[in-house]
Amino acid sequence: MEASGGGLTIVRSWRNWAVVPLVIFCVVWNGIMVTMFWVALANGQHEMLLFGSVHAAVGLGILYSVLMRLFNRTRITISYRDIEVRHGPFPWPGSRSIPVYELEQVYVRRVLIRTKNGTRHVFRLIAVDKSDKEVVLLKSLESEDHALFIEREIETILGIKDRRVEGEHQSDPFSRNRPSFGEMIRIGREAMDKSRRDQDKP
């Protein structure tokens, strides 16, 4: 996060642990493709090259997806003029610029995602313009706290008064204030150490 000239730039990396299986699959798939093409060229089997071209195209698509997940970042630049969203260095749809005078509200929506491994929740940061048209600024934020923090920062810088929007995610103040398991262990250990020190006192 960078602040300059009354504005704010928030940088979010696309990289997470979910990319590891995709990296392994990409290496195996493209390794097989390279070997198959090498053998086909060495033996003059041009029909195998034609057959493998579709699979090679799939491999290149997987490779591009891996490179984006490893190196891409989303930059949200908030100024008094506009909100600018850019993805890079590898191009991907979704880059946009929203003039401030068209902006009415910003809010967070909690979305249920279904995958082959089950379900999970992600958070979307959404802007609403004067005509009630919604524009997704960030699509798949894993952390509720991060999503709500970005929302508050945009509203603070642009002077947007927060109001309830249909479908908006409301954080649970009790769950947010509840200590994590690690914090509970730390608090317990500190209490035990203090108890021992009190017992050792003459």
Contact map, one row per residue, 1 for C-alpha under 8 A:
1110000111100000000000000000000000000000000000000000000000000000000000000000000000000000000000000000000000000000000000000000000000000000000000000000000000000000000000000000000000000000000000000000000000
1111000111000000000000000000000000000000000000000000000000000000000000000000000000000000000000000000000000000000000000000000000000000000000000000000000000000000000000000000000000000000000000000000000000
1111111110000000000000000000000000000000000000000000000000000000000000000000000000000000000000000000000000000000000000000000000000000000000000000000000000000000000000000000000000000000000000000000000000
0111111100000000000000000000000000000000000000000000000000000000000000000000000000000000000000000000000000000000000000000000000000000000000000000000000000000000000000000000000000000000000000000000000000
0011111000000000000000000000000000000000000000000000000000000000000000000000000000000000000000000000000000000000000000000000000000000000000000000000000000000000000000000000000000000000000000000000000000
0011111100000000000000000000000000000000000000000000000000000000000000000000001100000000000000000000000000000000000000000000000000000000000000000000000000001000000000000000000000000000000000000000000000
0011111110000000000000000000000000000000000000000000000000000000000000000000111100000000000000000000000000000000000000000000000000000000000000000000000000001000000000000000000000000000000000000000000000
1111011111000000000000000000000000000000000000000000000000000000000000000000111000000000000000000000000000000000000000000000000000000000000000000000000000000000000000000000000000000000000000000000000000
1110001111100000000000000000000000000000000000000000000000000000000000000011110000000000000000000000000000000000000000000000000000000000000000000000000000000000000000000000000000000000000000000000000000
1100000111110000000000000000000000000000000000000000000000000000000000000011100000000000000000000000000000000000000000000000000000000000000000000000010000000000000000000000000000000000000000000000000000
1000000011111000000000000000000000000000000000000000000000000000000000001111000000000000000000000000000000000000000000000000000000000000000000000000000000000000000000000000000000000000000000000000000000
0000000001111100000000000000000000000000000000000000000000000000000000001110000000000000000000000000000000000000000000000000000000000000000000000000000000000000000000000000000000000000000000000000000000
0000000000111110000000000000000000000000000000000000000000000000000000111100000000000000000000000000000000000000000000000000000000000000000000000000000000000000000000000000000000000000000000000000000000
0000000000011111000000000000000000000000000000000000000000000000000111111100000000000000000000000000000000000000000000000000000000000000000000000000000000000000000000000000000000000000000000000000000000
0000000000001111101000000000000000000000000000000000000000000000000011110000000000000000000000000000000000000000000000000000000000000000000000000000000000000000000000000000000000000000000000000000000000
0000000000000111111000000000000000000000000000000000000000000000000010000000000000000000000000000000000000000000000000000000000000000000000000000000000000000000000000000000000000000000000000000000000000
0000000000000011111100000000000000000000000000000000000000000000000000000000000000000000000000000000000000000000000000000000000000000000000000000000000000000000000000000000000000000000000000000000000000
0000000000000001111111000000000000000000000000000000000000000000000000000000000000000000000000000000000000000000000000000000000000000000000000000000000000000000000000000000000000000000000000000000000000
0000000000000011111111100000000000000000000000000000000000000000010011000000000000000000000000000000000000000000000000000000000000000000000000000000000000000000000000000000000000000000000000000000000000
0000000000000000111111110000000000000000000000000000000000000000000000000000000000000000000000000000000000000000000000000000000000000000000000000000000000000000000000000000000000000000000000000000000000
0000000000000000011111111000000000000000000000000000000000000000000000000000000000000000000000000000000000000000000000000000000000000000000000000000000000000000000000000000000000000000000000000000000000
0000000000000000011111111100000000000000000000000000000000000100010000000000000000000000000000000000000000000000000000000000000000000000000000000000000000000000000000000000000000000000000000000000000000
0000000000000000001111111110000000000000000000000000000000000000010000000000000000000000000000000000000000000000000000000000000000000000000000000000000000000000000000000000000000000000000000000000000000
0000000000000000000111111111000000000000000000000000000000000000000000000000000000000000000000000000000000000000000000000000000000000000000000000000000000000000000000000000000000000000000000000000000000
0000000000000000000011111111100000000000000000000000000000000000000000000000000000000000000000000000000000000000000000000000000000000000000000000000000000000000000000000000000000000000000000000000000000
0000000000000000000001111111110000000000000000000000000000100110010000000000000000000000000000000000000000000000000000000000000000000000000000000000000000000000000000000000000000000000000000000000000000
0000000000000000000000111111111000000000000000000000000000000000000000000000000000000000000000000000000000000000000000000000000000000000000000000000000000000000000000000000000000000000000000000000000000
0000000000000000000000011111111100000000000000000000000000000000000000000000000000000000000000000000000000000000000000000000000000000000000000000000000000000000000000000000000000000000000000000000000000
0000000000000000000000001111111110000000000000000000000000100000000000000000000000000000000000000000000000000000000000000000000000000000000000000000000000000000000000000000000000000000000000000000000000
0000000000000000000000000111111111000000000000000000000100110000000000000000000000000000000000000000000000000000000000000000000000000000000000000000000000000000000000000000000000000000000000000000000000
0000000000000000000000000011111111100000000000000000000000000000000000000000000000000000000000000000000000000000000000000000000000000000000000000000000000000000000000000000000000000000000000000000000000
0000000000000000000000000001111111110000000000000000000000000000000000000000000000000000000000000000000000000000000000000000000000000000000000000000000000000000000000000000000000000000000000000000000000
0000000000000000000000000000111111111000000000000001001100100000000000000000000000000000000000000000000000000000000000000000000000000000000000000000000000000000000000000000000000000000000000000000000000
0000000000000000000000000000011111111100000000000000000000000000000000000000000000000000000000000000000000000000000000000000000000000000000000000000000000000000000000000000000000000000000000000000000000
0000000000000000000000000000001111111110000000000000000000000000000000000000000000000000000000000000000000000000000000000000000000000000000000000000000000000000000000000000000000000000000000000000000000
0000000000000000000000000000000111111111000000000001000000000000000000000000000000000000000000000000000000000000000000000000000000000000000000000000000000000000000000000000000000000000000000000000000000
0000000000000000000000000000000011111111100000011001000000000000000000000000000000000000000000000000000000000000000000000000000000000000000000000000000000000000000000000000000000000000000000000000000000
0000000000000000000000000000000001111111110000000000000000000000000000000000000000000000000000000000000000000000000000000000000000000000000000000000000000000000000000000000000000000000000000000000000000
0000000000000000000000000000000000111111111000000000000000000000000000000000000000000000000000000000000000000000000000000000000000000000000000000000000000000000000000000000000000000000000000000000000000
0000000000000000000000000000000000011111111111011000000000000000000000000000000000000000000000000000000000000000000000000000000000000000000000000000000000000000000000000000000000000000000000000000000000
0000000000000000000000000000000000001111111111001000000000000000000000000000000000000000000000000000000000000000000000000000000000000000000000000000000000000000000000000000000000000000000000000000000000
0000000000000000000000000000000000000111111110000000000000000000000000000000000000000000000000000000000000000000000000000000000000000000000000000000000000000000000000000000000000000000000000000000000000
0000000000000000000000000000000000000011111110000000000000000000000000000000000000000000000000000000000000000000000000000000000000000000000000000000000000000000000000000000000000000000000000000000000000
0000000000000000000000000000000000000001111111000000000000000000000000000000000000000000000000000000000000000000000000000000000000000000000000000000000000000000000000000000000000000000000000000000000000
0000000000000000000000000000000000000001111111111000000000000000000000000000000000000000000000000000000000000000000000000000000000000000000000000000000000000000000000000000000000000000000000000000000000
0000000000000000000000000000000000000001100111111100000000000000000000000000000000000000000000000000000000000000000000000000000000000000000000000000000000000000000000000000000000000000000000000000000000
0000000000000000000000000000000000000000000011111110000000000000000000000000000000000000000000000000000000000000000000000000000000000000000000000000000000000000000000000000000000000000000000000000000000
0000000000000000000000000000000000001001000011111111000000000000000000000000000000000000000000000000000000000000000000000000000000000000000000000000000000000000000000000000000000000000000000000000000000
0000000000000000000000000000000000001001100011111111100000000000000000000000000000000000000000000000000000000000000000000000000000000000000000000000000000000000000000000000000000000000000000000000000000
0000000000000000000000000000000000000000000001111111110000000000000000000000000000000000000000000000000000000000000000000000000000000000000000000000000000000000000000000000000000000000000000000000000000
0000000000000000000000000000000000000000000000111111111000000000000000000000000000000000000000000000000000000000000000000000000000000000000000000000000000000000000000000000000000000000000000000000000000
0000000000000000000000000000000010011000000000011111111100000000000000000000000000000000000000000000000000000000000000000000000000000000000000000000000000000000000000000000000000000000000000000000000000
0000000000000000000000000000000000000000000000001111111110000000000000000000000000000000000000000000000000000000000000000000000000000000000000000000000000000000000000000000000000000000000000000000000000
0000000000000000000000000000000000000000000000000111111111000000000000000000000000000000000000000000000000000000000000000000000000000000000000000000000000000000000000000000000000000000000000000000000000
0000000000000000000000000000000010000000000000000011111111100000000000000000000000000000000000000000000000000000000000000000000000000000000000000000000000000000000000000000000000000000000000000000000000
0000000000000000000000000000010010000000000000000001111111110000000000000000000000000000000000000000000000000000000000000000000000000000000000000000000000000000000000000000000000000000000000000000000000
0000000000000000000000000000000000000000000000000000111111111000000000000000000000000000000000000000000000000000000000000000000000000000000000000000000000000000000000000000000000000000000000000000000000
0000000000000000000000000000000000000000000000000000011111111100000000000000000000000000000000000000000000000000000000000000000000000000000000000000000000000000000000000000000000000000000000000000000000
0000000000000000000000000100110010000000000000000000001111111110000000000000000000000000000000000000000000000000000000000000000000000000000000000000000000000000000000000000000000000000000000000000000000
0000000000000000000000000000010000000000000000000000000111111111000000000000000000000000000000000000000000000000000000000000000000000000000000000000000000000000000000000000000000000000000000000000000000
0000000000000000000000000000000000000000000000000000000011111111100000000000000000000000000000000000000000000000000000000000000000000000000000000000000000000000000000000000000000000000000000000000000000
0000000000000000000001000100000000000000000000000000000001111111110000000000000000000000000000000000000000000000000000000000000000000000000000000000000000000000000000000000000000000000000000000000000000
0000000000000000000000000100000000000000000000000000000000111111111000000000000000000000000000000000000000000000000000000000000000000000000000000000000000000000000000000000000000000000000000000000000000
0000000000000000000000000000000000000000000000000000000000011111111100000000000000000000000000000000000000000000000000000000000000000000000000000000000000000000000000000000000000000000000000000000000000
0000000000000000000000000000000000000000000000000000000000001111111110000000000000000000000000000000000000000000000000000000000000000000000000000000000000000000000000000000000000000000000000000000000000
0000000000000000001001100100000000000000000000000000000000000111111111000000000000000000000000000000000000000000000000000000000000000000000000000000000000000000000000000000000000000000000000000000000000
0000000000000000000000000000000000000000000000000000000000000011111111110000000000000000010000000000000000000000000000000000000000000000000000000000000000000000000000000000000000000000000000000000000000
0000000000000100000000000000000000000000000000000000000000000001111111110000000000000001010000000000000000000000000000000000000000000000000000000000000000000000000000000000000000000000000000000000000000
0000000000000111001000000000000000000000000000000000000000000000111111110000000000000000000000000000000000000000000000000000000000000000000000000000000000000000000000000000000000000000000000000000000000
0000000000000110001000000000000000000000000000000000000000000000011111110000000000000000000000000000000000000000000000000000000000000000000000000000000000000000000000000000000000000000000000000000000000
0000000000001110000000000000000000000000000000000000000000000000001111111000000000000001110000000000000000000000000000000000000000000000000000000000000000000000000000000000000000000000000000000000000000
0000000000001110000000000000000000000000000000000000000000000000001111111100000000000011110000000000000000000000000000000000000000000000000000000000000000000000000000000000000000000000000000000000000000
0000000000111100000000000000000000000000000000000000000000000000000000111110000000000011100000000000000000000000000000000000000000000000000000000000000000000000000000000000000000000000000000000000000000
0000000000111100000000000000000000000000000000000000000000000000000000011111000000001111000000000000000000000000000000000000000000000000000000000000000000000000000000000000000000000000000000000000000000
0000000011110000000000000000000000000000000000000000000000000000000000001111100000011110000000000000000000000000000000000000000000000000000000000000000000000000000000000000000000000000000000000000000000
0000000011100000000000000000000000000000000000000000000000000000000000000111110000111100000000000000000000000000000000000000000000000000000000000000000000000000000000000000000000000000000000000000000000
0000001111000000000000000000000000000000000000000000000000000000000000000011111000111000000000000000000000000000000000000000000000000000000000000000000000000000000000000000000000000000000000000000000000
0000001110000000000000000000000000000000000000000000000000000000000000000001111101110000000000000000000000000000000000000000000000000000000000000000000001001000000000000000000000000000000000000000000000
0000011100000000000000000000000000000000000000000000000000000000000000000000111111100000000000000000000000000000000000000000000000000000000000000000000000001100000000000000000000000000000000000000000000
0000011000000000000000000000000000000000000000000000000000000000000000000000011111000000000000000001000000000000000000000000000000000000000000000000000000001100000000000000000000000000000000000000000000
0000000000000000000000000000000000000000000000000000000000000000000000000000001111100000000000000011000000000000000000000000000000000000000000000000000000000000000000000000000000000000000000000000000000
0000000000000000000000000000000000000000000000000000000000000000000000000000011111110000000000001111000000000000000000000000000000000000000000000000000000000000000000000000000000000000000000000000000000
0000000000000000000000000000000000000000000000000000000000000000000000000001111011111000000000001111000000000000000000000000000000000000000000000000000000000000000000000000000000000000000000000000000000
0000000000000000000000000000000000000000000000000000000000000000000000000011110001111100000000111100000000000000000000000000000000000000000000000000000000000000000000000000000000000000000000000000000000
0000000000000000000000000000000000000000000000000000000000000000000000000111100000111110000001111000000000000000000000000000000000000000100000000000000000000000000000000000000000000000000000000000000000
0000000000000000000000000000000000000000000000000000000000000000000000000111000000011111000001110000000000000000000000000000000000000000000000000000000000000000000000000000000000000000000000000000000000
0000000000000000000000000000000000000000000000000000000000000000000000011110000000001111111111100000000000000000000000000000000000000000000000000000000000000000000000000000000000000000000000000000000000
0000000000000000000000000000000000000000000000000000000000000000000100111100000000000111111100000000000000000000000000000000000000000000000000000000000000000000000000000000000000000000000000000000000000
0000000000000000000000000000000000000000000000000000000000000000000000111000000000000011111000000000000000000000000000000000000000000000000000000000000000000000000000000000000000000000000000000000000000
0000000000000000000000000000000000000000000000000000000000000000001100110000000000000011111100000000000000000000000000000000000000000000000000000000000000000000000000000000000000000000000000000000000000
0000000000000000000000000000000000000000000000000000000000000000000000000000000000000011111110000000000000000000000000000000000000000000000000000000000000000000000000000000000000000000000000000000000000
0000000000000000000000000000000000000000000000000000000000000000000000000000000000000011011111100000000000000000000000000000000000000000000000000000000000000000000000000000000000000000000000000000000000
0000000000000000000000000000000000000000000000000000000000000000000000000000000000000010001111100000000000000000000000000000000000000000000000000000000000000000000000000000000000000000000000000000000000
0000000000000000000000000000000000000000000000000000000000000000000000000000000000001110000111110000000000000000000000000000000000000000000000000000000000000000000000000000000000000000000000000000000000
0000000000000000000000000000000000000000000000000000000000000000000000000000000000011110000111111000000000000000000000000000000000000000000000000000000000000000000000000000000000000000000000000000000000
0000000000000000000000000000000000000000000000000000000000000000000000000000000000011100000001111100000000000000000000000000000000000000000000000000000000000000000000000000000000000000000000000000000000
0000000000000000000000000000000000000000000000000000000000000000000000000000000001111000000000111110000000000000000000000000000000000000000000000000000000000000000000000000000000000000000000000000000000
0000000000000000000000000000000000000000000000000000000000000000000000000000000001110000000000011111011000000000000000000000000000000000000000000000000000000000000000000000000000000000000000000000000000
0000000000000000000000000000000000000000000000000000000000000000000000000000000011100000000000001111111000000000000000000000000000000000000000000000000000000000000000000000000000000000000000000000000000
0000000000000000000000000000000000000000000000000000000000000000000000000000000111100000000000000111111000000000000000000000000000000000000000000000000000000100000000000000000000000000000000000000000000
0000000000000000000000000000000000000000000000000000000000000000000000000000000000000000000000000011111000000000000000000000000000000000000000000000000000000000000000000000000000000000000000000000000000
0000000000000000000000000000000000000000000000000000000000000000000000000000000000000000000000000111111100000000000000000000000011000000000000000000000000000000000000000000000000000000000000000000000000
0000000000000000000000000000000000000000000000000000000000000000000000000000000000000000000000000111111110000000000000000000001111000000000000000000000000000000000000000000000000000000000000000000000000
0000000000000000000000000000000000000000000000000000000000000000000000000000000000000000000000000000011111000000000000000000001111010000000000000000000000000001000000000000000000000000000000000000000000
0000000000000000000000000000000000000000000000000000000000000000000000000000000000000000000000000000001111100000000000000000001110000000000000000000000000000001111000000000000000000000000000000000000000
0000000000000000000000000000000000000000000000000000000000000000000000000000000000000000000000000000000111110000000000000000111100000000000000000000001001100000010000000000000000000000000000000000000000
0000000000000000000000000000000000000000000000000000000000000000000000000000000000000000000000000000000011111000000000000000111000000000000000000000001000000000000010011000000000000000000000000000000000
0000000000000000000000000000000000000000000000000000000000000000000000000000000000000000000000000000000001111100000000000011110000000000000000000011001000000000000000011000000000000000000000000000000000
0000000000000000000000000000000000000000000000000000000000000000000000000000000000000000000000000000000000111110000000000011110000000000000000000000000000000000000000111000000000000000000000000000000000
0000000000000000000000000000000000000000000000000000000000000000000000000000000000000000000000000000000000011111000000001111000000000000000000000000000000000000000000011000000000000000000000000000000000
0000000000000000000000000000000000000000000000000000000000000000000000000000000000000000000000000000000000001111100000001111000000000000000000000000000000000000000000000000000000000000000000000000000000
0000000000000000000000000000000000000000000000000000000000000000000000000000000000000000000000000000000000000111110000111100000000000000000000000000000000000000000000000000000000000000000000000000000000
0000000000000000000000000000000000000000000000000000000000000000000000000000000000000000000000000000000000000011111000111100000000000000000000000000000000000000000000000000000000000000000000000000000000
0000000000000000000000000000000000000000000000000000000000000000000000000000000000000000000000000000000000000001111111110000000000000000000000000000000000000000000000000000000000000000000000000000000000
0000000000000000000000000000000000000000000000000000000000000000000000000000000000000000000000000000000000000000111111100000000000000000000000000000000000000000000000000000000000000000000000000000000000
0000000000000000000000000000000000000000000000000000000000000000000000000000000000000000000000000000000000000000011111000000000000000000000000000000000000000000000000000000000000000000000000000000000000
0000000000000000000000000000000000000000000000000000000000000000000000000000000000000000000000000000000000000000011111100000000000000000000000000000000000000000000000000000000000000000000000000000000000
0000000000000000000000000000000000000000000000000000000000000000000000000000000000000000000000000000000000000000011111110000000000000000000000000000000000000000000000000000000000000000000000000000000000
0000000000000000000000000000000000000000000000000000000000000000000000000000000000000000000000000000000000000001111011111000000000000000000000000000000000000000000000000000000000000000000000000000000000
0000000000000000000000000000000000000000000000000000000000000000000000000000000000000000000000000000000000000001110001111100000000000000000000000000000000000000000000000000000000000000000000000000000000
0000000000000000000000000000000000000000000000000000000000000000000000000000000000000000000000000000000000000111100000111110000000000000000001000000000000000000000000000000000000000000000000000000000000
0000000000000000000000000000000000000000000000000000000000000000000000000000000000000000000000000000000000000111100000011111000000000000000111110000000000000000000000000000000000000000000000000000000000
0000000000000000000000000000000000000000000000000000000000000000000000000000000000000000000000000000000000011110000000001111100000000000001111110010000000000000000000000000000000000000000000000000000000
0000000000000000000000000000000000000000000000000000000000000000000000000000000000000000000000000000000000011110000000000111110000000001111110000010000000000000000000000000000000000000000000000000000000
0000000000000000000000000000000000000000000000000000000000000000000000000000000000000000000000000000000001111000000000000011111000000001111000000010001000000000000000000000000000000000000000000000000000
0000000000000000000000000000000000000000000000000000000000000000000000000000000000000000000000000000000001111000000000000001111100000111110000000000000000000000000000000000000000000000000000000000000000
0000000000000000000000000000000000000000000000000000000000000000000000000000000000000000000000000000001111100000000000000000111110000111100000000000000000000000000000000000000000000000000000000000000000
0000000000000000000000000000000000000000000000000000000000000000000000000000000000000000000000000000001111000000000000000000011111111110000000000000000000000000000000000000000000000000000000000000000000
0000000000000000000000000000000000000000000000000000000000000000000000000000000000000000000000000000011110000000000000000000001111111110000000000000000000000000000000000000000000000000000000000000000000
0000000000000000000000000000000000000000000000000000000000000000000000000000000000000000000000000000011100000000000000000000000111111000000000000000000000000000000000000000000000000000000000000000000000
0000000000000000000000000000000000000000000000000000000000000000000000000000000000000000000000000000000000000000000000000000000111111000000000000000000000000000000000000000000000000000000000000000000000
0000000000000000000000000000000000000000000000000000000000000000000000000000000000000000000000000000000100000000000000000000000111111100000000000000000000000000000000000000000000000000000000000000000000
0000000000000000000000000000000000000000000000000000000000000000000000000000000000000000000000000000000000000000000000000000000111111110000000000000000000000000000000000000000000000000000000000000000000
0000000000000000000000000000000000000000000000000000000000000000000000000000000000000000000000000000000000000000000000000000011110011111000000000000000000000000000000000000000000000000000000000000000000
0000000000000000000000000000000000000000000000000000000000000000000000000000000000000000000000000000000000000000000000000000011110001111100000000000000000000000000000000000000000000000000000000000000000
0000000000000000000000000000000000000000000000000000000000000000000000000000000000000000000000000000000000000000000000000001111000000111111000000000000000000000000000000000000000000000000000000000000000
0000000000000000000000000000000000000000000000000000000000000000000000000000000000001000000000000000000000000000000000000001111000000011111000000000000000000000000000000000000000000000000000000000000000
0000000000000000000000000000000000000000000000000000000000000000000000000000000000000000000000000000000000000000000000000001110000000001111110000000000000000000000000000000000000000000000000000000000000
0000000000000000000000000000000000000000000000000000000000000000000000000000000000000000000000000000000000000000000000000011100000000001111110000000000000000000000000000000000000000000000000000000000000
0000000000000000000000000000000000000000000000000000000000000000000000000000000000000000000000000000000000000000000000000111000000000000011111000000000000000000000000000000000000000000000000000000000000
0000000000000000000000000000000000000000000000000000000000000000000000000000000000000000000000000000000000000000000000000111000000000000011111110110000000000000000000000000000000000000000000000000000000
0000000000000000000000000000000000000000000000000000000000000000000000000000000000000000000000000000000000000000000000001110000000000000000111110000000000000000000000000000000000000000000000000000000000
0000000000000000000000000000000000000000000000000000000000000000000000000000000000000000000000000000000000000000000000000110000000000000000011111110000000000000000000000000000000000000000000000000000000
0000000000000000000000000000000000000000000000000000000000000000000000000000000000000000000000000000000000000000000000000110000000000000000011111111000000000000000000000010000000000000000000000000000000
0000000000000000000000000000000000000000000000000000000000000000000000000000000000000000000000000000000000000000000000000000000000000000000000111111100000000000000000000000000000000000000000000000000000
0000000000000000000000000000000000000000000000000000000000000000000000000000000000000000000000000000000000000000000000000000000000000000000010111111110000000000000000000000000000000000000000000000000000
0000000000000000000000000000000000000000000000000000000000000000000000000000000000000000000000000000000000010000000000000011100000000000000010111111111000000000000000000000000000000000000000000000000000
0000000000000000000000000000000000000000000000000000000000000000000000000000000000000000000000000000000000010000000000000000000000000000000000011111111100000000000000000000000000000000000000000000000000
0000000000000000000000000000000000000000000000000000000000000000000000000000000000000000000000000000000000000000000000000000000000000000000000001111111110000000000000000000000000000000000000000000000000
0000000001000000000000000000000000000000000000000000000000000000000000000000000000000000000000000000000000000000000000000000000000000000000000000111111111000000000000000000000000000000000000000000000000
0000000000000000000000000000000000000000000000000000000000000000000000000000000000000000000000000000000001110000000000000000100000000000000000000011111111100000000000000000000000000000000000000000000000
0000000000000000000000000000000000000000000000000000000000000000000000000000000000000000000000000000000000000000000000000000000000000000000000000001111111110000000000000000000000000000000000000000000000
0000000000000000000000000000000000000000000000000000000000000000000000000000000000000000000000000000000000000000000000000000000000000000000000000000111111111000000000000000000000000000000000000000000000
0000000000000000000000000000000000000000000000000000000000000000000000000000010000000000000000000000000001000000000000000000000000000000000000000000011111111101000000000000000000000000000000000000000000
0000000000000000000000000000000000000000000000000000000000000000000000000000000000000000000000000000000001000000000000000000000000000000000000000000001111111111110000000000000000000000000000000000000000
0000000000000000000000000000000000000000000000000000000000000000000000000000000000000000000000000000000000000000000000000000000000000000000000000000000111111111000000000000000000000000000000000000000000
0000011000000000000000000000000000000000000000000000000000000000000000000000011100000000000000000000000000000000000000000000000000000000000000000000000011111111000000000000000000000000000000000000000000
0000000000000000000000000000000000000000000000000000000000000000000000000000001100000000000000000001000000000000000000000000000000000000000000000000000001111111000000000000000000000000000000000000000000
0000000000000000000000000000000000000000000000000000000000000000000000000000000000000000000000000000000000000000000000000000000000000000000000000000000000111111100000000000000000000000000000000000000000
0000000000000000000000000000000000000000000000000000000000000000000000000000000000000000000000000000000110000000000000000000000000000000000000000000000001111111110000000000000000000000000000000000000000
0000000000000000000000000000000000000000000000000000000000000000000000000000000000000000000000000000000010000000000000000000000000000000000000000000000000100011111000000000000000000000000000000000000000
0000000000000000000000000000000000000000000000000000000000000000000000000000000000000000000000000000000011000000000000000000000000000000000000000000000000100001111100000000000000000000000000000000000000
0000000000000000000000000000000000000000000000000000000000000000000000000000000000000000000000000000000010000000000000000000000000000000000000000000000000000000111110000000000000000000000000000000000000
0000000000000000000000000000000000000000000000000000000000000000000000000000000000000000000000000000000000000000000000000000000000000000000000000000000000000000011111010000000000000000000000000000000000
0000000000000000000000000000000000000000000000000000000000000000000000000000000000000000000000000000000000100000000000000000000000000000000000000000000000000000001111110000000000000000000000000000000000
0000000000000000000000000000000000000000000000000000000000000000000000000000000000000000000000000000000000000000000000000000000000000000000000000000000000000000000111110000000000000000000000000000000000
0000000000000000000000000000000000000000000000000000000000000000000000000000000000000000000000000000000000001000000000000000000000000000000000000000000000000000000011111000000000000000000000000000000000
0000000000000000000000000000000000000000000000000000000000000000000000000000000000000000000000000000000000111100000000000000000000000000000000000000000000000000000111111100000000000000000000000000000000
0000000000000000000000000000000000000000000000000000000000000000000000000000000000000000000000000000000000111100000000000000000000000000000000000000000000000000000000111110000000000000000000000000000000
0000000000000000000000000000000000000000000000000000000000000000000000000000000000000000000000000000000000000000000000000000000000000000000000000000000000000000000000011111000000000000000000000000000000
0000000000000000000000000000000000000000000000000000000000000000000000000000000000000000000000000000000000000000000000000000000000000000000000010000000000000000000000001111100100000000000000000000000000
0000000000000000000000000000000000000000000000000000000000000000000000000000000000000000000000000000000000000000000000000000000000000000000000000000000000000000000000000111111100000000000000000000000000
0000000000000000000000000000000000000000000000000000000000000000000000000000000000000000000000000000000000000000000000000000000000000000000000000000000000000000000000000011111110000000000000000000000000
0000000000000000000000000000000000000000000000000000000000000000000000000000000000000000000000000000000000000000000000000000000000000000000000000000000000000000000000000001111111000000000000000000000000
0000000000000000000000000000000000000000000000000000000000000000000000000000000000000000000000000000000000000000000000000000000000000000000000000000000000000000000000000001111111000000000000000000000000
0000000000000000000000000000000000000000000000000000000000000000000000000000000000000000000000000000000000000000000000000000000000000000000000000000000000000000000000000011111111000000000000000000000000
0000000000000000000000000000000000000000000000000000000000000000000000000000000000000000000000000000000000000000000000000000000000000000000000000000000000000000000000000000111111100000000000000000000000
0000000000000000000000000000000000000000000000000000000000000000000000000000000000000000000000000000000000000000000000000000000000000000000000000000000000000000000000000000011111110000000000000000000000
0000000000000000000000000000000000000000000000000000000000000000000000000000000000000000000000000000000000000000000000000000000000000000000000000000000000000000000000000000000011111111000000000000000000
0000000000000000000000000000000000000000000000000000000000000000000000000000000000000000000000000000000000000000000000000000000000000000000000000000000000000000000000000000000001111111000000000000000000
0000000000000000000000000000000000000000000000000000000000000000000000000000000000000000000000000000000000000000000000000000000000000000000000000000000000000000000000000000000000111111100000000000000000
0000000000000000000000000000000000000000000000000000000000000000000000000000000000000000000000000000000000000000000000000000000000000000000000000000000000000000000000000000000000111111110000000000000000
0000000000000000000000000000000000000000000000000000000000000000000000000000000000000000000000000000000000000000000000000000000000000000000000000000000000000000000000000000000000111111111000000000000000
0000000000000000000000000000000000000000000000000000000000000000000000000000000000000000000000000000000000000000000000000000000000000000000000000000000000000000000000000000000000111111111100000000000000
0000000000000000000000000000000000000000000000000000000000000000000000000000000000000000000000000000000000000000000000000000000000000000000000000000000000000000000000000000000000001111111110000000000000
0000000000000000000000000000000000000000000000000000000000000000000000000000000000000000000000000000000000000000000000000000000000000000000000000000000000000000000000000000000000000111111111000000000000
0000000000000000000000000000000000000000000000000000000000000000000000000000000000000000000000000000000000000000000000000000000000000000000000000000000000000000000000000000000000000011111111100000000000
0000000000000000000000000000000000000000000000000000000000000000000000000000000000000000000000000000000000000000000000000000000000000000000000000000000000000000000000000000000000000001111111110000000000
0000000000000000000000000000000000000000000000000000000000000000000000000000000000000000000000000000000000000000000000000000000000000000000000000000000000000000000000000000000000000000111111111000000000
0000000000000000000000000000000000000000000000000000000000000000000000000000000000000000000000000000000000000000000000000000000000000000000000000000000000000000000000000000000000000000011111111100000000
0000000000000000000000000000000000000000000000000000000000000000000000000000000000000000000000000000000000000000000000000000000000000000000000000000000000000000000000000000000000000000001111111110000000
0000000000000000000000000000000000000000000000000000000000000000000000000000000000000000000000000000000000000000000000000000000000000000000000000000000000000000000000000000000000000000000111111111000000
0000000000000000000000000000000000000000000000000000000000000000000000000000000000000000000000000000000000000000000000000000000000000000000000000000000000000000000000000000000000000000000011111111100000
0000000000000000000000000000000000000000000000000000000000000000000000000000000000000000000000000000000000000000000000000000000000000000000000000000000000000000000000000000000000000000000001111111110000
0000000000000000000000000000000000000000000000000000000000000000000000000000000000000000000000000000000000000000000000000000000000000000000000000000000000000000000000000000000000000000000000111111111000
0000000000000000000000000000000000000000000000000000000000000000000000000000000000000000000000000000000000000000000000000000000000000000000000000000000000000000000000000000000000000000000000011111111100
0000000000000000000000000000000000000000000000000000000000000000000000000000000000000000000000000000000000000000000000000000000000000000000000000000000000000000000000000000000000000000000000001111111110
0000000000000000000000000000000000000000000000000000000000000000000000000000000000000000000000000000000000000000000000000000000000000000000000000000000000000000000000000000000000000000000000000111111110
0000000000000000000000000000000000000000000000000000000000000000000000000000000000000000000000000000000000000000000000000000000000000000000000000000000000000000000000000000000000000000000000000011111111
0000000000000000000000000000000000000000000000000000000000000000000000000000000000000000000000000000000000000000000000000000000000000000000000000000000000000000000000000000000000000000000000000001111111
0000000000000000000000000000000000000000000000000000000000000000000000000000000000000000000000000000000000000000000000000000000000000000000000000000000000000000000000000000000000000000000000000000111111
0000000000000000000000000000000000000000000000000000000000000000000000000000000000000000000000000000000000000000000000000000000000000000000000000000000000000000000000000000000000000000000000000000001111
